Amino acid sequence: MELMNIARVRWACRRGMLELDVLFQPFVEAHYQQLPDEDKQTFIRLLECEDPELFAWFMGHEQCPDAELAAMVIKVRGRPAP
């Protein structure tokens, strides 16, 4: 999987839900560039998920079935899962 340039990542972080925007945009600005390439690829995969799925994972309503994506959800939230 090829990595996106930072401008495309920023654009992909613009979601249909404000709740997701306020999670993704600050994470990208503060942390994305320092992530290892493997984590960048995982973050890009996360951005390919549908908003309702993402919302459920980030709000703790559902557990993400993909272990790598679940770990990235925790990183983006900036705290351990409840």
C-alpha atoms as a printed R data frame, in Angstrom:
   type eleno elety resid chain resno       x      y      z
1  ATOM     1    CA   MET     A     1   0.000  0.000  0.000
2  ATOM     2    CA   GLU     A     2   1.394  3.371 -0.997
3  ATOM     3    CA   LEU     A     3   1.390  6.156  1.574
4  ATOM     4    CA   MET     A     4  -0.652  9.277  0.866
5  ATOM     5    CA   ASN     A     5   1.000 12.653  0.976
6  ATOM     6    CA   ILE     A     6   0.080 14.777  3.980
7  ATOM     7    CA   ALA     A     7  -2.329 17.001  2.016
8  ATOM     8    CA   ARG     A     8  -4.372 13.948  0.948
9  ATOM     9    CA   VAL     A     9  -4.354 12.617  4.518
10 ATOM    10    CA   ARG     A    10  -5.638 15.958  5.796
11 ATOM    11    CA   TRP     A    11  -8.382 15.912  3.170
12 ATOM    12    CA   ALA     A    12  -9.350 12.310  4.063
13 ATOM    13    CA   CYS     A    13  -9.682 13.407  7.704
14 ATOM    14    CA   ARG     A    14 -12.535 15.724  6.766
15 ATOM    15    CA   ARG     A    15 -15.521 13.599  7.653
16 ATOM    16    CA   GLY     A    16 -19.277 13.933  7.597
17 ATOM    17    CA   MET     A    17 -19.350 13.942 11.399
18 ATOM    18    CA   LEU     A    18 -17.910 16.796 13.432
19 ATOM    19    CA   GLU     A    19 -17.096 14.341 16.247
20 ATOM    20    CA   LEU     A    20 -14.680 12.529 13.931
21 ATOM    21    CA   ASP     A    21 -13.196 15.747 12.547
22 ATOM    22    CA   VAL     A    22 -12.223 16.881 16.048
23 ATOM    23    CA   LEU     A    23 -10.432 13.567 16.624
24 ATOM    24    CA   PHE     A    24  -8.677 13.114 13.296
25 ATOM    25    CA   GLN     A    25  -7.533 16.621 12.407
26 ATOM    26    CA   PRO     A    26  -5.582 17.387 15.610
27 ATOM    27    CA   PHE     A    27  -4.030 13.886 15.537
28 ATOM    28    CA   VAL     A    28  -2.810 14.369 11.970
29 ATOM    29    CA   GLU     A    29  -1.380 17.803 12.702
30 ATOM    30    CA   ALA     A    30   0.399 16.729 15.895
31 ATOM    31    CA   HIS     A    31   1.404 13.105 15.295
32 ATOM    32    CA   TYR     A    32   0.943 11.691 11.787
33 ATOM    33    CA   GLN     A    33   4.286 12.780 10.324
34 ATOM    34    CA   GLN     A    34   6.207 11.148 13.206
35 ATOM    35    CA   LEU     A    35   4.456  7.776 12.899
36 ATOM    36    CA   PRO     A    36   6.373  4.815 11.486
37 ATOM    37    CA   ASP     A    37   5.281  3.950  7.922
38 ATOM    38    CA   GLU     A    38   3.421  0.861  9.162
39 ATOM    39    CA   ASP     A    39   1.310  3.014 11.488
40 ATOM    40    CA   LYS     A    40   0.710  5.534  8.700
41 ATOM    41    CA   GLN     A    41  -0.649  2.705  6.540
42 ATOM    42    CA   THR     A    42  -2.893  1.569  9.392
43 ATOM    43    CA   PHE     A    43  -4.171  5.134  9.870
44 ATOM    44    CA   ILE     A    44  -4.960  5.365  6.149
45 ATOM    45    CA   ARG     A    45  -6.864  2.065  6.390
46 ATOM    46    CA   LEU     A    46  -8.777  3.531  9.327
47 ATOM    47    CA   LEU     A    47  -9.737  6.546  7.215
48 ATOM    48    CA   GLU     A    48 -11.190  4.174  4.604
49 ATOM    49    CA   CYS     A    49 -13.812  2.960  7.107
50 ATOM    50    CA   GLU     A    50 -17.347  4.326  7.156
51 ATOM    51    CA   ASP     A    51 -18.228  7.156  9.556
52 ATOM    52    CA   PRO     A    52 -20.872  5.220 11.564
53 ATOM    53    CA   GLU     A    53 -18.334  2.433 12.163
54 ATOM    54    CA   LEU     A    54 -15.650  4.888 13.195
55 ATOM    55    CA   PHE     A    55 -18.016  6.747 15.485
56 ATOM    56    CA   ALA     A    56 -19.012  3.509 17.250
57 ATOM    57    CA   TRP     A    57 -15.362  2.520 17.733
58 ATOM    58    CA   PHE     A    58 -14.187  5.918 18.954
59 ATOM    59    CA   MET     A    59 -17.109  6.363 21.327
60 ATOM    60    CA   GLY     A    60 -16.624  2.864 22.730
61 ATOM    61    CA   HIS     A    61 -20.035  1.594 21.615
62 ATOM    62    CA   GLU     A    62 -18.431 -1.238 19.637
63 ATOM    63    CA   GLN     A    63 -15.040 -2.931 19.541
64 ATOM    64    CA   CYS     A    64 -13.234 -2.780 16.210
65 ATOM    65    CA   PRO     A    65 -12.753 -6.373 14.972
66 ATOM    66    CA   ASP     A    66  -9.376 -5.585 13.354
67 ATOM    67    CA   ALA     A    67  -6.611 -5.529 15.980
68 ATOM    68    CA   GLU     A    68  -4.401 -3.057 14.084
69 ATOM    69    CA   LEU     A    69  -7.269 -0.639 13.532
70 ATOM    70    CA   ALA     A    70  -8.376 -1.019 17.166
71 ATOM    71    CA   ALA     A    71  -4.851 -0.091 18.303
72 ATOM    72    CA   MET     A    72  -4.899  2.951 16.004
73 ATOM    73    CA   VAL     A    73  -8.260  4.037 17.441
74 ATOM    74    CA   ILE     A    74  -6.605  4.053 20.874
75 ATOM    75    CA   LYS     A    75  -3.647  6.088 19.544
76 ATOM    76    CA   VAL     A    76  -5.907  8.648 17.934
77 ATOM    77    CA   ARG     A    77  -8.010  8.965 21.073
78 ATOM    78    CA   GLY     A    78  -4.778  9.518 22.972
79 ATOM    79    CA   ARG     A    79  -5.772  7.352 25.887
80 ATOM    80    CA   PRO     A    80  -6.303  3.693 26.706
81 ATOM    81    CA   ALA     A    81  -9.636  2.141 25.841
82 ATOM    82    CA   PRO     A    82 -12.197  2.085 28.697
